[in-house]
Amino acid sequence: QGRLVESGGGLVQAGGSLRLSCVAYESTFGNWYIGWFRQAPGKEREFVGATNWNGESSRYADSLKGRFTVFRDNAKKTAYLQMNNLRPEDTAVYYCAADVRFPRVVSIFQEEYDIWGQGTQVTVSS
């Protein structure tokens, strides 16, 4: 069914930027909708942003609009999460996920996503 592998996490100071990558080991990546989620210590996993198959339609958590951007390169079978002006409260494990069942709507709901990566840790120091 395919596999997703995230990378790009790390330690960054508040105000800094990071770009996370999500590589798909699946030839049908271009049909998938890709979502990003995060889970902070002691909290539920939450929606960050998501994009449709060609990157022309995206949705974001209201609290993250303007700082986070989701985009993709289908030729490289890779999706990205660009995070700017990071804050300590952005510290979390970040996951990418794929909605592979020929979706028509970019979903913010975890249960709509079928394939998940292993996660990458992002830590923002104050």
Disulfide bonds with the S-S distance in Angstrom:
Cys22-Cys96 2.06
